Each structure stands twice: as structure tokens, then as C-alpha cells.
Amino acid sequence: MKKSNIKTLIGRTDIVDFPKLELFNIDIKVDTGANTSSFHCHSIQEENNILKCQFLDPKHEKYHEKYFTFPNFTQKIIKSSNGITENRYLIKTEILIFNEIHFIELSLTERGSMKYPVLLGRKFLSKKFMVDTAKKNLSYKNIVIKN
């Protein structure tokens, strides 16, 4: 069966879940200027080929103090919008958006001073979504409650 080429309309911001990270109702910003999606983390440590980190930070209302470990990760040099290059860790996890689970690769970085802890970049958006910057929270508004 051939997959549909129809793309879902997404706005400039939304609210999503990361079930495997036990993070729900997380504000995200769509960033078509970014290639890679990123997530705000702190206490990022690599030890014995295992990556360990905490998502968000204690000031964030959704912070839960849990450490997560990732035996499978990579590293990549990423240039941020301000032109600064940074060697970042990349992990793969799941995102729940528009009532569907998708796999997503996330770079882990310090975004504590930013309004949105998560940026969705082109790599995740392409072939799935079409962006309308005049819209907001389209996925969140369409949540289907399952009994």
C-alpha cells in the first residue's frame, strides 16, 4: 500500500507529548530555519558510552527531576541561529502530535533562556507537515480523547 503524500497543516507553535520521556503538554516552536529538532536539557553527561541527562530544568513547570539514559546516541556539530557552532548529542525518541506517534531525532542543548523548550526542525517536518505561520496549536486543538 502506497503512503499518502498529503501533509498535515501545522502552525508556528503547538503543544505535544514525548511519552518515552514522560513529558506531556510541552510547548514547541516550529523552526523551518533549523535542520535538526532540539530539546532543552541540562546535566548532560557521557560516561562509559552511555548518555545521561535531565530534560527541561527546575524552573520549568513540567520539570520532573528524572534522569534518562541513552545507550544509542550520536554527536554532531550544529550551528545555531546566532551563528555559534556547538557539538551536540543527538538521541532518537517518540513524539505524539496530531494523535499520532512519530519517531524524532533531537539534539540536546541548553535552551533555558528560550520561551519554547523544543524546536521542531526541517528534518522532522519534511514529508509530514506543511507550515502556516499564521496558525497556532493545531495539533493540540484536535486532540481526540480515547476511552
KAURUR-V267558 format. One record per helix or strand. SS is the DSSP state (alpha for helix, beta for strand). FROM is the first residue (numbers start at 1). TO is the last residue. If there is no record, write none. Layout:
BEGIN
ss:SS from:FROM to:TO
ss:SS from:FROM to:TO
END
This chain:
BEGIN
ss:beta from:8 to:10
ss:beta from:13 to:18
ss:alpha from:19 to:21
ss:beta from:23 to:30
ss:beta from:37 to:47
ss:beta from:50 to:55
ss:beta from:67 to:70
ss:beta from:74 to:79
ss:beta from:85 to:97
ss:beta from:100 to:109
ss:beta from:118 to:120
ss:alpha from:122 to:125
ss:beta from:129 to:131
ss:alpha from:138 to:141
END
